[in-house]
């Protein structure tokens, strides 16, 4: 019974020590998701811009020349 009590105590201590890491991990995930959304919005803005559409033929030619 004493071994079980020690194991429970050790698990509680481990859980207590992991709480700050869980919080940091969640904050990092939210920051990552936010940055990914920002990058996706930027990509969409670039892809829909007039200059991107006008330079599409040049990018195509460039790809063909690089393939040689």
Order of alpha helices (4+ residues) and beta strands (2+ residues): alpha-alpha-alpha
